[in-house]
Amino acid sequence: MTQTQPVETIPQPRHAPVAVPTAGQPYEYHRRPLVEPDWTRFPGWRHVTRDQWESAQWQRVNCVKNIKQLRAVFGDLIDESFYADLEADQLALATMSMLVPPQMINTMVPFATLTTEALLADPIRRYMIPVASDRRTDWPSHPYASRDSLHEHDMWVAEGLTHRYPTKVLAELLSTCPQYCGHCTRMDLVGNSTPAVDKLKLTLKPVDRYDAHIAYLKAHPGVRDVVVSGGDVANVPWRNLESYLMRLLELETVRDIRLATKALMGLPQHWLQPDVVEGLERVARTAARRGVNLAIHTHVNHAQSLTPLVAKAAQTALDVGVRDVRNQGVLMRGVNATTPELLDLCFALQGEAGILPYYFYMCDMIPNAEHWRVPVWHAQQLQHDIMGYLPGYATPRIVCDVPFVGKRWVHMLTDYDRERGISYWTKNYRTSIESADLEALNKRYAYYDPIDTLPEGGQQWWHDHRDD
């Protein structure tokens, strides 16, 4: 019979160990409950009631669309130099016209004294109300920047229907939003024309556009996933949006539907309207009966944007049967491109607002966006640095949306010339414009870092080849 060996014990010290200073963690988590900033701190909204503030109609009517309206909100708190800076940007550089709901302005400098300096430094202001001094003067645009940097329009199979991935389509129902972000990747189509960009226009009547989408999906049963976007679906009259979604749900081949709406954050009052909530519940119940995954994808770029109203809108969608509410943010310098900013945002999304951190995209290569964009190596470092803090299911993937390729995790590149800031990527499917290209899967596709982030030799190389 084998005898059990005694367990070896480690001798204990005869005296208390000497205290050793701890190094601490690179990021320290502190729970920060959501707070709705006091909108009456702005002179122009001093007498706005809570009922008015929580009205979607009041929010839409009082959106800030020009400098005169912004002055009326800020009163004499902001120097005239800021408005001159803003006007210079709008006259020459802005790719998006101004449209900012009160809800979003209220999250700018939320808990400090509003001054010109504080407003200029504010992360929400930096991408929602860009000014000329924000942008770079050496390289405002990358030489390979383009209006439709992802070639979504080139891949239209019907007006507003982009077939880019084998099993997924993007349905652009309209070309407007409740708010216009300065970095918008669809700046060639969405919003009003600006002096810098004469926008494309949708030409079909909405009913004919929607009919064309449904007809294409019926004819292509390999498509199982529809991202319903625009613009922003919050600008589609609910009756029309519900009809479109119910038609999608009649298609046996459609298994996933995602509603893309920044308005869940920028105008949560819309998603809390009784008719919208009731209609969303009808769609969600129908999706559940069909076994279709219905989700809402929103777009939050900074923790300041998250307030109790946003959390209420997200929770209401979940309560009526939407399977998931997820966030797709964009990495931008001066907004969220540091580890603390990104983790603060993700903890606020997941822990306080009930929104799943899903993707963070590198800002696309559109004109006049170089001051926002980050290089691939920086995105890789951020992905490294946020690992291990969040629950695994709530740790976002940082992706590069490579032209002609699509979303790729930032570590998936095949080669990287750090000197010149050129990364090379491959893909495993053909887009709708490559059906006859037998070499599409054997090519390497290039993506370009912002030139100002390159070493001196790389910057000089681009300067020497500027006119090539």
Summary of the structure (lengths in Angstrom):
residues: 468
radius of gyration: 24.4
end to end distance: 85.3
largest distance: 93.4
contacts: 1459
relative contact order: 0.11
helix: 37%
strand: 15%
